[in-house]
Amino acid sequence: MAENMPQFAKIATLDNMIEAQVMEDILRDQDIPFRIQSFHDTAYDGIFQLQKGWGVIYAPAEYGKEIIEILESVRTDTYTP
């Protein structure tokens, strides 16, 4: 069973929580498998988010180009479903 599961790779860094929420909604709507991981750590009060960005999107590599294009369109406010 594990051999049929896609390998997830780091696709893009997210700048903030709103961007993460928008991307989550879009990727779910388009049935693109993904995982979003925040860099927030309560022990360090979010200091890593200042250095690394808000978090990252992981997905199968074959979706990488599509996800990056969606993210760029979200950032430039040109996204259309």
mmCIF file of the N, C-alpha and C atoms, coordinates in Angstrom:
data_MODEL
# 
_entry.id   MODEL 
# 
loop_
_atom_site.group_PDB 
_atom_site.id 
_atom_site.type_symbol 
_atom_site.label_atom_id 
_atom_site.label_alt_id 
_atom_site.label_comp_id 
_atom_site.label_asym_id 
_atom_site.label_entity_id 
_atom_site.label_seq_id 
_atom_site.pdbx_PDB_ins_code 
_atom_site.Cartn_x 
_atom_site.Cartn_y 
_atom_site.Cartn_z 
_atom_site.occupancy 
_atom_site.B_iso_or_equiv 
_atom_site.pdbx_formal_charge 
_atom_site.auth_seq_id 
_atom_site.auth_comp_id 
_atom_site.auth_asym_id 
_atom_site.auth_atom_id 
_atom_site.pdbx_PDB_model_num 
ATOM 1   N N  . MET A 1 1  ? 0.812   -1.191 0.000   1.00 0.00 ? 1  MET A N  1 
ATOM 2   C CA . MET A 1 1  ? 0.000   0.000  0.000   1.00 0.00 ? 1  MET A CA 1 
ATOM 3   C C  . MET A 1 1  ? 0.861   1.262  0.000   1.00 0.00 ? 1  MET A C  1 
ATOM 4   N N  . ALA A 1 2  ? 1.946   1.284  0.739   1.00 0.00 ? 2  ALA A N  1 
ATOM 5   C CA . ALA A 1 2  ? 2.808   2.466  0.814   1.00 0.00 ? 2  ALA A CA 1 
ATOM 6   C C  . ALA A 1 2  ? 3.444   2.783  -0.535  1.00 0.00 ? 2  ALA A C  1 
ATOM 7   N N  . GLU A 1 3  ? 3.639   1.777  -1.370  1.00 0.00 ? 3  GLU A N  1 
ATOM 8   C CA . GLU A 1 3  ? 4.257   2.021  -2.658  1.00 0.00 ? 3  GLU A CA 1 
ATOM 9   C C  . GLU A 1 3  ? 3.328   2.755  -3.624  1.00 0.00 ? 3  GLU A C  1 
ATOM 10  N N  . ASN A 1 4  ? 2.023   2.762  -3.378  1.00 0.00 ? 4  ASN A N  1 
ATOM 11  C CA . ASN A 1 4  ? 1.069   3.485  -4.222  1.00 0.00 ? 4  ASN A CA 1 
ATOM 12  C C  . ASN A 1 4  ? 0.868   4.931  -3.778  1.00 0.00 ? 4  ASN A C  1 
ATOM 13  N N  . MET A 1 5  ? 1.376   5.285  -2.616  1.00 0.00 ? 5  MET A N  1 
ATOM 14  C CA . MET A 1 5  ? 1.202   6.641  -2.106  1.00 0.00 ? 5  MET A CA 1 
ATOM 15  C C  . MET A 1 5  ? 2.234   7.565  -2.748  1.00 0.00 ? 5  MET A C  1 
ATOM 16  N N  . PRO A 1 6  ? 1.799   8.739  -3.206  1.00 0.00 ? 6  PRO A N  1 
ATOM 17  C CA . PRO A 1 6  ? 2.752   9.654  -3.848  1.00 0.00 ? 6  PRO A CA 1 
ATOM 18  C C  . PRO A 1 6  ? 3.748   10.231 -2.848  1.00 0.00 ? 6  PRO A C  1 
ATOM 19  N N  . GLN A 1 7  ? 4.946   10.487 -3.321  1.00 0.00 ? 7  GLN A N  1 
ATOM 20  C CA . GLN A 1 7  ? 5.964   11.135 -2.504  1.00 0.00 ? 7  GLN A CA 1 
ATOM 21  C C  . GLN A 1 7  ? 5.732   12.638 -2.545  1.00 0.00 ? 7  GLN A C  1 
ATOM 22  N N  . PHE A 1 8  ? 5.726   13.266 -1.382  1.00 0.00 ? 8  PHE A N  1 
ATOM 23  C CA . PHE A 1 8  ? 5.524   14.708 -1.312  1.00 0.00 ? 8  PHE A CA 1 
ATOM 24  C C  . PHE A 1 8  ? 6.876   15.405 -1.275  1.00 0.00 ? 8  PHE A C  1 
ATOM 25  N N  . ALA A 1 9  ? 6.966   16.513 -1.996  1.00 0.00 ? 9  ALA A N  1 
ATOM 26  C CA . ALA A 1 9  ? 8.178   17.325 -2.041  1.00 0.00 ? 9  ALA A CA 1 
ATOM 27  C C  . ALA A 1 9  ? 7.816   18.758 -1.674  1.00 0.00 ? 9  ALA A C  1 
ATOM 28  N N  . LYS A 1 10 ? 8.790   19.508 -1.211  1.00 0.00 ? 10 LYS A N  1 
ATOM 29  C CA . LYS A 1 10 ? 8.561   20.922 -0.917  1.00 0.00 ? 10 LYS A CA 1 
ATOM 30  C C  . LYS A 1 10 ? 8.367   21.643 -2.246  1.00 0.00 ? 10 LYS A C  1 
ATOM 31  N N  . ILE A 1 11 ? 7.219   22.340 -2.364  1.00 0.00 ? 11 ILE A N  1 
ATOM 32  C CA . ILE A 1 11 ? 6.890   23.010 -3.617  1.00 0.00 ? 11 ILE A CA 1 
ATOM 33  C C  . ILE A 1 11 ? 7.116   24.513 -3.522  1.00 0.00 ? 11 ILE A C  1 
ATOM 34  N N  . ALA A 1 12 ? 6.634   25.133 -2.436  1.00 0.00 ? 12 ALA A N  1 
ATOM 35  C CA . ALA A 1 12 ? 6.719   26.592 -2.347  1.00 0.00 ? 12 ALA A CA 1 
ATOM 36  C C  . ALA A 1 12 ? 6.661   27.041 -0.896  1.00 0.00 ? 12 ALA A C  1 
ATOM 37  N N  . THR A 1 13 ? 7.236   28.214 -0.647  1.00 0.00 ? 13 THR A N  1 
ATOM 38  C CA . THR A 1 13 ? 7.178   28.843 0.673   1.00 0.00 ? 13 THR A CA 1 
ATOM 39  C C  . THR A 1 13 ? 6.036   29.845 0.682   1.00 0.00 ? 13 THR A C  1 
ATOM 40  N N  . LEU A 1 14 ? 5.267   29.821 1.759   1.00 0.00 ? 14 LEU A N  1 
ATOM 41  C CA . LEU A 1 14 ? 4.135   30.732 1.920   1.00 0.00 ? 14 LEU A CA 1 
ATOM 42  C C  . LEU A 1 14 ? 4.549   31.910 2.781   1.00 0.00 ? 14 LEU A C  1 
ATOM 43  N N  . ASP A 1 15 ? 4.019   33.092 2.452   1.00 0.00 ? 15 ASP A N  1 
ATOM 44  C CA . ASP A 1 15 ? 4.398   34.314 3.158   1.00 0.00 ? 15 ASP A CA 1 
ATOM 45  C C  . ASP A 1 15 ? 3.611   34.567 4.436   1.00 0.00 ? 15 ASP A C  1 
ATOM 46  N N  . ASN A 1 16 ? 2.339   34.123 4.477   1.00 0.00 ? 16 ASN A N  1 
ATOM 47  C CA . ASN A 1 16 ? 1.521   34.419 5.652   1.00 0.00 ? 16 ASN A CA 1 
ATOM 48  C C  . ASN A 1 16 ? 0.340   33.450 5.737   1.00 0.00 ? 16 ASN A C  1 
ATOM 49  N N  . MET A 1 17 ? -0.417  33.555 6.829   1.00 0.00 ? 17 MET A N  1 
ATOM 50  C CA . MET A 1 17 ? -1.516  32.648 7.082   1.00 0.00 ? 17 MET A CA 1 
ATOM 51  C C  . MET A 1 17 ? -2.654  32.836 6.075   1.00 0.00 ? 17 MET A C  1 
ATOM 52  N N  . ILE A 1 18 ? -2.910  34.054 5.652   1.00 0.00 ? 18 ILE A N  1 
ATOM 53  C CA . ILE A 1 18 ? -3.984  34.290 4.685   1.00 0.00 ? 18 ILE A CA 1 
ATOM 54  C C  . ILE A 1 18 ? -3.645  33.618 3.355   1.00 0.00 ? 18 ILE A C  1 
ATOM 55  N N  . GLU A 1 19 ? -2.415  33.771 2.927   1.00 0.00 ? 19 GLU A N  1 
ATOM 56  C CA . GLU A 1 19 ? -1.969  33.111 1.700   1.00 0.00 ? 19 GLU A CA 1 
ATOM 57  C C  . GLU A 1 19 ? -2.126  31.589 1.836   1.00 0.00 ? 19 GLU A C  1 
ATOM 58  N N  . ALA A 1 20 ? -1.793  31.055 2.995   1.00 0.00 ? 20 ALA A N  1 
ATOM 59  C CA . ALA A 1 20 ? -1.923  29.619 3.241   1.00 0.00 ? 20 ALA A CA 1 
ATOM 60  C C  . ALA A 1 20 ? -3.388  29.189 3.165   1.00 0.00 ? 20 ALA A C  1 
ATOM 61  N N  . GLN A 1 21 ? -4.285  29.963 3.753   1.00 0.00 ? 21 GLN A N  1 
ATOM 62  C CA . GLN A 1 21 ? -5.706  29.617 3.738   1.00 0.00 ? 21 GLN A CA 1 
ATOM 63  C C  . GLN A 1 21 ? -6.279  29.676 2.324   1.00 0.00 ? 21 GLN A C  1 
ATOM 64  N N  . VAL A 1 22 ? -5.900  30.693 1.563   1.00 0.00 ? 22 VAL A N  1 
ATOM 65  C CA . VAL A 1 22 ? -6.374  30.814 0.177   1.00 0.00 ? 22 VAL A CA 1 
ATOM 66  C C  . VAL A 1 22 ? -5.871  29.628 -0.647  1.00 0.00 ? 22 VAL A C  1 
ATOM 67  N N  . MET A 1 23 ? -4.603  29.304 -0.508  1.00 0.00 ? 23 MET A N  1 
ATOM 68  C CA . MET A 1 23 ? -4.036  28.183 -1.261  1.00 0.00 ? 23 MET A CA 1 
ATOM 69  C C  . MET A 1 23 ? -4.695  26.865 -0.854  1.00 0.00 ? 23 MET A C  1 
ATOM 70  N N  . GLU A 1 24 ? -4.947  26.699 0.415   1.00 0.00 ? 24 GLU A N  1 
ATOM 71  C CA . GLU A 1 24 ? -5.616  25.481 0.886   1.00 0.00 ? 24 GLU A CA 1 
ATOM 72  C C  . GLU A 1 24 ? -6.981  25.332 0.214   1.00 0.00 ? 24 GLU A C  1 
ATOM 73  N N  . ASP A 1 25 ? -7.756  26.396 0.171   1.00 0.00 ? 25 ASP A N  1 
ATOM 74  C CA . ASP A 1 25 ? -9.082  26.357 -0.457  1.00 0.00 ? 25 ASP A CA 1 
ATOM 75  C C  . ASP A 1 25 ? -8.978  26.023 -1.944  1.00 0.00 ? 25 ASP A C  1 
ATOM 76  N N  . ILE A 1 26 ? -8.065  26.679 -2.638  1.00 0.00 ? 26 ILE A N  1 
ATOM 77  C CA . ILE A 1 26 ? -7.916  26.457 -4.081  1.00 0.00 ? 26 ILE A CA 1 
ATOM 78  C C  . ILE A 1 26 ? -7.461  25.026 -4.372  1.00 0.00 ? 26 ILE A C  1 
ATOM 79  N N  . LEU A 1 27 ? -6.460  24.562 -3.646  1.00 0.00 ? 27 LEU A N  1 
ATOM 80  C CA . LEU A 1 27 ? -5.934  23.222 -3.907  1.00 0.00 ? 27 LEU A CA 1 
ATOM 81  C C  . LEU A 1 27 ? -6.966  22.146 -3.600  1.00 0.00 ? 27 LEU A C  1 
ATOM 82  N N  . ARG A 1 28 ? -7.760  22.350 -2.552  1.00 0.00 ? 28 ARG A N  1 
ATOM 83  C CA . ARG A 1 28 ? -8.846  21.396 -2.261  1.00 0.00 ? 28 ARG A CA 1 
ATOM 84  C C  . ARG A 1 28 ? -9.883  21.412 -3.377  1.00 0.00 ? 28 ARG A C  1 
ATOM 85  N N  . ASP A 1 29 ? -10.266 22.606 -3.819  1.00 0.00 ? 29 ASP A N  1 
ATOM 86  C CA . ASP A 1 29 ? -11.257 22.723 -4.892  1.00 0.00 ? 29 ASP A CA 1 
ATOM 87  C C  . ASP A 1 29 ? -10.789 22.032 -6.170  1.00 0.00 ? 29 ASP A C  1 
ATOM 88  N N  . GLN A 1 30 ? -9.486  22.057 -6.421  1.00 0.00 ? 30 GLN A N  1 
ATOM 89  C CA . GLN A 1 30 ? -8.937  21.460 -7.640  1.00 0.00 ? 30 GLN A CA 1 
ATOM 90  C C  . GLN A 1 30 ? -8.481  20.009 -7.437  1.00 0.00 ? 30 GLN A C  1 
ATOM 91  N N  . ASP A 1 31 ? -8.764  19.446 -6.262  1.00 0.00 ? 31 ASP A N  1 
ATOM 92  C CA . ASP A 1 31 ? -8.400  18.061 -5.937  1.00 0.00 ? 31 ASP A CA 1 
ATOM 93  C C  . ASP A 1 31 ? -6.919  17.773 -6.126  1.00 0.00 ? 31 ASP A C  1 
ATOM 94  N N  . ILE A 1 32 ? -6.096  18.740 -5.754  1.00 0.00 ? 32 ILE A N  1 
ATOM 95  C CA . ILE A 1 32 ? -4.648  18.564 -5.805  1.00 0.00 ? 32 ILE A CA 1 
ATOM 96  C C  . ILE A 1 32 ? -4.193  18.099 -4.419  1.00 0.00 ? 32 ILE A C  1 
ATOM 97  N N  . PRO A 1 33 ? -3.523  16.955 -4.337  1.00 0.00 ? 33 PRO A N  1 
ATOM 98  C CA . PRO A 1 33 ? -3.043  16.495 -3.037  1.00 0.00 ? 33 PRO A CA 1 
ATOM 99  C C  . PRO A 1 33 ? -1.951  17.425 -2.515  1.00 0.00 ? 33 PRO A C  1 
ATOM 100 N N  . PHE A 1 34 ? -2.019  17.789 -1.244  1.00 0.00 ? 34 PHE A N  1 
ATOM 101 C CA . PHE A 1 34 ? -1.047  18.714 -0.671  1.00 0.00 ? 34 PHE A CA 1 
ATOM 102 C C  . PHE A 1 34 ? -1.023  18.586 0.844   1.00 0.00 ? 34 PHE A C  1 
ATOM 103 N N  . ARG A 1 35 ? -0.026  19.199 1.421   1.00 0.00 ? 35 ARG A N  1 
ATOM 104 C CA . ARG A 1 35 ? 0.070   19.365 2.872   1.00 0.00 ? 35 ARG A CA 1 
ATOM 105 C C  . ARG A 1 35 ? 0.713   20.723 3.106   1.00 0.00 ? 35 ARG A C  1 
ATOM 106 N N  . ILE A 1 36 ? 0.144   21.496 4.010   1.00 0.00 ? 36 ILE A N  1 
ATOM 107 C CA . ILE A 1 36 ? 0.727   22.788 4.371   1.00 0.00 ? 36 ILE A CA 1 
ATOM 108 C C  . ILE A 1 36 ? 1.291   22.663 5.771   1.00 0.00 ? 36 ILE A C  1 
ATOM 109 N N  . GLN A 1 37 ? 2.538   23.093 5.923   1.00 0.00 ? 37 GLN A N  1 
ATOM 110 C CA . GLN A 1 37 ? 3.199   23.045 7.229   1.00 0.00 ? 37 GLN A CA 1 
ATOM 111 C C  . GLN A 1 37 ? 3.620   24.448 7.627   1.00 0.00 ? 37 GLN A C  1 
ATOM 112 N N  . SER A 1 38 ? 3.179   24.882 8.774   1.00 0.00 ? 38 SER A N  1 
ATOM 113 C CA . SER A 1 38 ? 3.563   26.187 9.312   1.00 0.00 ? 38 SER A CA 1 
ATOM 114 C C  . SER A 1 38 ? 4.911   26.059 10.029  1.00 0.00 ? 38 SER A C  1 
ATOM 115 N N  . PHE A 1 39 ? 5.690   27.123 9.990   1.00 0.00 ? 39 PHE A N  1 
ATOM 116 C CA . PHE A 1 39 ? 6.948   27.154 10.734  1.00 0.00 ? 39 PHE A CA 1 
ATOM 117 C C  . PHE A 1 39 ? 6.757   27.675 12.157  1.00 0.00 ? 39 PHE A C  1 
ATOM 118 N N  . HIS A 1 40 ? 5.505   28.010 12.521  1.00 0.00 ? 40 HIS A N  1 
ATOM 119 C CA . HIS A 1 40 ? 5.271   28.566 13.850  1.00 0.00 ? 40 HIS A CA 1 
ATOM 120 C C  . HIS A 1 40 ? 5.601   27.532 14.925  1.00 0.00 ? 40 HIS A C  1 
ATOM 121 N N  . ASP A 1 41 ? 6.305   27.968 15.929  1.00 0.00 ? 41 ASP A N  1 
ATOM 122 C CA . ASP A 1 41 ? 6.662   27.128 17.062  1.00 0.00 ? 41 ASP A CA 1 
ATOM 123 C C  . ASP A 1 41 ? 6.402   27.950 18.319  1.00 0.00 ? 41 ASP A C  1 
ATOM 124 N N  . THR A 1 42 ? 5.477   27.514 19.133  1.00 0.00 ? 42 THR A N  1 
ATOM 125 C CA . THR A 1 42 ? 5.120   28.292 20.324  1.00 0.00 ? 42 THR A CA 1 
ATOM 126 C C  . THR A 1 42 ? 6.295   28.435 21.290  1.00 0.00 ? 42 THR A C  1 
ATOM 127 N N  . ALA A 1 43 ? 7.185   27.452 21.304  1.00 0.00 ? 43 ALA A N  1 
ATOM 128 C CA . ALA A 1 43 ? 8.333   27.539 22.213  1.00 0.00 ? 43 ALA A CA 1 
ATOM 129 C C  . ALA A 1 43 ? 9.247   28.713 21.854  1.00 0.00 ? 43 ALA A C  1 
ATOM 130 N N  . TYR A 1 44 ? 9.308   29.044 20.569  1.00 0.00 ? 44 TYR A N  1 
ATOM 131 C CA . TYR A 1 44 ? 10.169  30.132 20.116  1.00 0.00 ? 44 TYR A CA 1 
ATOM 132 C C  . TYR A 1 44 ? 9.371   31.345 19.654  1.00 0.00 ? 44 TYR A C  1 
ATOM 133 N N  . ASP A 1 45 ? 8.078   31.344 19.942  1.00 0.00 ? 45 ASP A N  1 
ATOM 134 C CA . ASP A 1 45 ? 7.186   32.472 19.646  1.00 0.00 ? 45 ASP A CA 1 
ATOM 135 C C  . ASP A 1 45 ? 7.236   32.905 18.177  1.00 0.00 ? 45 ASP A C  1 
ATOM 136 N N  . GLY A 1 46 ? 7.300   31.935 17.283  1.00 0.00 ? 46 GLY A N  1 
ATOM 137 C CA . GLY A 1 46 ? 7.221   32.239 15.850  1.00 0.00 ? 46 GLY A CA 1 
ATOM 138 C C  . GLY A 1 46 ? 8.458   32.850 15.227  1.00 0.00 ? 46 GLY A C  1 
ATOM 139 N N  . ILE A 1 47 ? 9.605   32.810 15.904  1.00 0.00 ? 47 ILE A N  1 
ATOM 140 C CA . ILE A 1 47 ? 10.816  33.457 15.386  1.00 0.00 ? 47 ILE A CA 1 
ATOM 141 C C  . ILE A 1 47 ? 11.254  32.861 14.044  1.00 0.00 ? 47 ILE A C  1 
ATOM 142 N N  . PHE A 1 48 ? 10.986  31.559 13.836  1.00 0.00 ? 48 PHE A N  1 
ATOM 143 C CA . PHE A 1 48 ? 11.398  30.935 12.577  1.00 0.00 ? 48 PHE A CA 1 
ATOM 144 C C  . PHE A 1 48 ? 10.572  31.443 11.411  1.00 0.00 ? 48 PHE A C  1 
ATOM 145 N N  . GLN A 1 49 ? 9.358   31.911 11.662  1.00 0.00 ? 49 GLN A N  1 
ATOM 146 C CA . GLN A 1 49 ? 8.547   32.461 10.579  1.00 0.00 ? 49 GLN A CA 1 
ATOM 147 C C  . GLN A 1 49 ? 9.143   33.759 10.059  1.00 0.00 ? 49 GLN A C  1 
ATOM 148 N N  . LEU A 1 50 ? 9.825   34.492 10.886  1.00 0.00 ? 50 LEU A N  1 
ATOM 149 C CA . LEU A 1 50 ? 10.482  35.713 10.434  1.00 0.00 ? 50 LEU A CA 1 
ATOM 150 C C  . LEU A 1 50 ? 11.654  35.398 9.510   1.00 0.00 ? 50 LEU A C  1 
ATOM 151 N N  . GLN A 1 51 ? 12.301  34.262 9.747   1.00 0.00 ? 51 GLN A N  1 
ATOM 152 C CA . GLN A 1 51 ? 13.475  33.884 8.963   1.00 0.00 ? 51 GLN A CA 1 
ATOM 153 C C  . GLN A 1 51 ? 13.142  33.057 7.728   1.00 0.00 ? 51 GLN A C  1 
ATOM 154 N N  . LYS A 1 52 ? 12.157  32.149 7.841   1.00 0.00 ? 52 LYS A N  1 
ATOM 155 C CA . LYS A 1 52 ? 11.894  31.178 6.786   1.00 0.00 ? 52 LYS A CA 1 
ATOM 156 C C  . LYS A 1 52 ? 10.612  31.422 6.000   1.00 0.00 ? 52 LYS A C  1 
ATOM 157 N N  . GLY A 1 53 ? 9.769   32.344 6.430   1.00 0.00 ? 53 GLY A N  1 
ATOM 158 C CA . GLY A 1 53 ? 8.449   32.507 5.841   1.00 0.00 ? 53 GLY A CA 1 
ATOM 159 C C  . GLY A 1 53 ? 7.411   31.869 6.741   1.00 0.00 ? 53 GLY A C  1 
ATOM 160 N N  . TRP A 1 54 ? 6.156   32.008 6.396   1.00 0.00 ? 54 TRP A N  1 
ATOM 161 C CA . TRP A 1 54 ? 5.087   31.494 7.255   1.00 0.00 ? 54 TRP A CA 1 
ATOM 162 C C  . TRP A 1 54 ? 5.099   29.973 7.313   1.00 0.00 ? 54 TRP A C  1 
ATOM 163 N N  . GLY A 1 55 ? 5.314   29.355 6.167   1.00 0.00 ? 55 GLY A N  1 
ATOM 164 C CA . GLY A 1 55 ? 5.294   27.895 6.094   1.00 0.00 ? 55 GLY A CA 1 
ATOM 165 C C  . GLY A 1 55 ? 5.548   27.444 4.669   1.00 0.00 ? 55 GLY A C  1 
ATOM 166 N N  . VAL A 1 56 ? 5.270   26.163 4.403   1.00 0.00 ? 56 VAL A N  1 
ATOM 167 C CA . VAL A 1 56 ? 5.531   25.604 3.085   1.00 0.00 ? 56 VAL A CA 1 
ATOM 168 C C  . VAL A 1 56 ? 4.375   24.723 2.618   1.00 0.00 ? 56 VAL A C  1 
ATOM 169 N N  . ILE A 1 57 ? 4.300   24.568 1.306   1.00 0.00 ? 57 ILE A N  1 
ATOM 170 C CA . ILE A 1 57 ? 3.361   23.630 0.697   1.00 0.00 ? 57 ILE A CA 1 
ATOM 171 C C  . ILE A 1 57 ? 4.164   22.420 0.237   1.00 0.00 ? 57 ILE A C  1 
ATOM 172 N N  . TYR A 1 58 ? 3.715   21.247 0.631   1.00 0.00 ? 58 TYR A N  1 
ATOM 173 C CA . TYR A 1 58 ? 4.270   19.990 0.143   1.00 0.00 ? 58 TYR A CA 1 
ATOM 174 C C  . TYR A 1 58 ? 3.220   19.332 -0.744  1.00 0.00 ? 58 TYR A C  1 
ATOM 175 N N  . ALA A 1 59 ? 3.643   18.729 -1.827  1.00 0.00 ? 59 ALA A N  1 
ATOM 176 C CA . ALA A 1 59 ? 2.742   18.038 -2.743  1.00 0.00 ? 59 ALA A CA 1 
ATOM 177 C C  . ALA A 1 59 ? 3.570   17.107 -3.615  1.00 0.00 ? 59 ALA A C  1 
ATOM 178 N N  . PRO A 1 60 ? 2.913   16.203 -4.341  1.00 0.00 ? 60 PRO A N  1 
ATOM 179 C CA . PRO A 1 60 ? 3.660   15.389 -5.306  1.00 0.00 ? 60 PRO A CA 1 
ATOM 180 C C  . PRO A 1 60 ? 4.318   16.300 -6.346  1.00 0.00 ? 60 PRO A C  1 
ATOM 181 N N  . ALA A 1 61 ? 5.517   15.973 -6.727  1.00 0.00 ? 61 ALA A N  1 
ATOM 182 C CA . ALA A 1 61 ? 6.309   16.821 -7.629  1.00 0.00 ? 61 ALA A CA 1 
ATOM 183 C C  . ALA A 1 61 ? 5.591   17.128 -8.933  1.00 0.00 ? 61 ALA A C  1 
ATOM 184 N N  . GLU A 1 62 ? 4.772   16.207 -9.424  1.00 0.00 ? 62 GLU A N  1 
ATOM 185 C CA . GLU A 1 62 ? 4.100   16.447 -10.707 1.00 0.00 ? 62 GLU A CA 1 
ATOM 186 C C  . GLU A 1 62 ? 3.096   17.600 -10.649 1.00 0.00 ? 62 GLU A C  1 
ATOM 187 N N  . TYR A 1 63 ? 2.702   18.015 -9.454  1.00 0.00 ? 63 TYR A N  1 
ATOM 188 C CA . TYR A 1 63 ? 1.799   19.161 -9.295  1.00 0.00 ? 63 TYR A CA 1 
ATOM 189 C C  . TYR A 1 63 ? 2.561   20.463 -9.027  1.00 0.00 ? 63 TYR A C  1 
ATOM 190 N N  . GLY A 1 64 ? 3.863   20.383 -8.917  1.00 0.00 ? 64 GLY A N  1 
ATOM 191 C CA . GLY A 1 64 ? 4.674   21.540 -8.531  1.00 0.00 ? 64 GLY A CA 1 
ATOM 192 C C  . GLY A 1 64 ? 4.479   22.768 -9.398  1.00 0.00 ? 64 GLY A C  1 
ATOM 193 N N  . LYS A 1 65 ? 4.575   22.599 -10.705 1.00 0.00 ? 65 LYS A N  1 
ATOM 194 C CA . LYS A 1 65 ? 4.453   23.740 -11.609 1.00 0.00 ? 65 LYS A CA 1 
ATOM 195 C C  . LYS A 1 65 ? 3.072   24.370 -11.494 1.00 0.00 ? 65 LYS A C  1 
ATOM 196 N N  . GLU A 1 66 ? 2.049   23.548 -11.438 1.00 0.00 ? 66 GLU A N  1 
ATOM 197 C CA . GLU A 1 66 ? 0.671   24.056 -11.332 1.00 0.00 ? 66 GLU A CA 1 
ATOM 198 C C  . GLU A 1 66 ? 0.464   24.826 -10.020 1.00 0.00 ? 66 GLU A C  1 
ATOM 199 N N  . ILE A 1 67 ? 0.985   24.290 -8.918  1.00 0.00 ? 67 ILE A N  1 
ATOM 200 C CA . ILE A 1 67 ? 0.840   24.951 -7.621  1.00 0.00 ? 67 ILE A CA 1 
ATOM 201 C C  . ILE A 1 67 ? 1.573   26.289 -7.616  1.00 0.00 ? 67 ILE A C  1 
ATOM 202 N N  . ILE A 1 68 ? 2.767   26.318 -8.171  1.00 0.00 ? 68 ILE A N  1 
ATOM 203 C CA . ILE A 1 68 ? 3.534   27.565 -8.222  1.00 0.00 ? 68 ILE A CA 1 
ATOM 204 C C  . ILE A 1 68 ? 2.813   28.605 -9.066  1.00 0.00 ? 68 ILE A C  1 
ATOM 205 N N  . GLU A 1 69 ? 2.239   28.183 -10.185 1.00 0.00 ? 69 GLU A N  1 
ATOM 206 C CA . GLU A 1 69 ? 1.479   29.125 -11.023 1.00 0.00 ? 69 GLU A CA 1 
ATOM 207 C C  . GLU A 1 69 ? 0.265   29.671 -10.277 1.00 0.00 ? 69 GLU A C  1 
ATOM 208 N N  . ILE A 1 70 ? -0.424  28.803 -9.541  1.00 0.00 ? 70 ILE A N  1 
ATOM 209 C CA . ILE A 1 70 ? -1.575  29.257 -8.746  1.00 0.00 ? 70 ILE A CA 1 
ATOM 210 C C  . ILE A 1 70 ? -1.113  30.241 -7.685  1.00 0.00 ? 70 ILE A C  1 
ATOM 211 N N  . LEU A 1 71 ? -0.038  29.905 -6.981  1.00 0.00 ? 71 LEU A N  1 
ATOM 212 C CA . LEU A 1 71 ? 0.474   30.779 -5.926  1.00 0.00 ? 71 LEU A CA 1 
ATOM 213 C C  . LEU A 1 71 ? 0.876   32.137 -6.483  1.00 0.00 ? 71 LEU A C  1 
ATOM 214 N N  . GLU A 1 72 ? 1.542   32.154 -7.618  1.00 0.00 ? 72 GLU A N  1 
ATOM 215 C CA . GLU A 1 72 ? 1.932   33.430 -8.224  1.00 0.00 ? 72 GLU A CA 1 
ATOM 216 C C  . GLU A 1 72 ? 0.704   34.255 -8.609  1.00 0.00 ? 72 GLU A C  1 
ATOM 217 N N  . SER A 1 73 ? -0.333  33.597 -9.105  1.00 0.00 ? 73 SER A N  1 
ATOM 218 C CA . SER A 1 73 ? -1.547  34.333 -9.467  1.00 0.00 ? 73 SER A CA 1 
ATOM 219 C C  . SER A 1 73 ? -2.276  34.845 -8.231  1.00 0.00 ? 73 SER A C  1 
ATOM 220 N N  . VAL A 1 74 ? -2.208  34.108 -7.130  1.00 0.00 ? 74 VAL A N  1 
ATOM 221 C CA . VAL A 1 74 ? -2.795  34.585 -5.869  1.00 0.00 ? 74 VAL A CA 1 
ATOM 222 C C  . VAL A 1 74 ? -2.026  35.809 -5.379  1.00 0.00 ? 74 VAL A C  1 
ATOM 223 N N  . ARG A 1 75 ? -0.722  35.746 -5.458  1.00 0.00 ? 75 ARG A N  1 
ATOM 224 C CA . ARG A 1 75 ? 0.109   36.860 -4.985  1.00 0.00 ? 75 ARG A CA 1 
ATOM 225 C C  . ARG A 1 75 ? -0.067  38.120 -5.829  1.00 0.00 ? 75 ARG A C  1 
ATOM 226 N N  . THR A 1 76 ? -0.361  37.958 -7.110  1.00 0.00 ? 76 THR A N  1 
ATOM 227 C CA . THR A 1 76 ? -0.539  39.141 -7.968  1.00 0.00 ? 76 THR A CA 1 
ATOM 228 C C  . THR A 1 76 ? -2.011  39.491 -8.134  1.00 0.00 ? 76 THR A C  1 
ATOM 229 N N  . ASP A 1 77 ? -2.868  38.788 -7.392  1.00 0.00 ? 77 ASP A N  1 
ATOM 230 C CA . ASP A 1 77 ? -4.315  39.029 -7.401  1.00 0.00 ? 77 ASP A CA 1 
ATOM 231 C C  . ASP A 1 77 ? -4.910  38.839 -8.786  1.00 0.00 ? 77 ASP A C  1 
ATOM 232 N N  . THR A 1 78 ? -4.393  37.852 -9.526  1.00 0.00 ? 78 THR A N  1 
ATOM 233 C CA . THR A 1 78 ? -4.915  37.573 -10.861 1.00 0.00 ? 78 THR A CA 1 
ATOM 234 C C  . THR A 1 78 ? -5.516  36.180 -10.963 1.00 0.00 ? 78 THR A C  1 
ATOM 235 N N  . TYR A 1 79 ? -5.703  35.499 -9.821  1.00 0.00 ? 79 TYR A N  1 
ATOM 236 C CA . TYR A 1 79 ? -6.223  34.134 -9.847  1.00 0.00 ? 79 TYR A CA 1 
ATOM 237 C C  . TYR A 1 79 ? -7.675  34.124 -10.307 1.00 0.00 ? 79 TYR A C  1 
ATOM 238 N N  . THR A 1 80 ? -7.969  33.231 -11.254 1.00 0.00 ? 80 THR A N  1 
ATOM 239 C CA . THR A 1 80 ? -9.342  32.963 -11.665 1.00 0.00 ? 80 THR A CA 1 
ATOM 240 C C  . THR A 1 80 ? -9.519  31.464 -11.723 1.00 0.00 ? 80 THR A C  1 
ATOM 241 N N  . PRO A 1 81 ? -10.572 30.948 -11.090 1.00 0.00 ? 81 PRO A N  1 
ATOM 242 C CA . PRO A 1 81 ? -10.799 29.484 -11.073 1.00 0.00 ? 81 PRO A CA 1 
ATOM 243 C C  . PRO A 1 81 ? -11.087 28.915 -12.446 1.00 0.00 ? 81 PRO A C  1 
# 
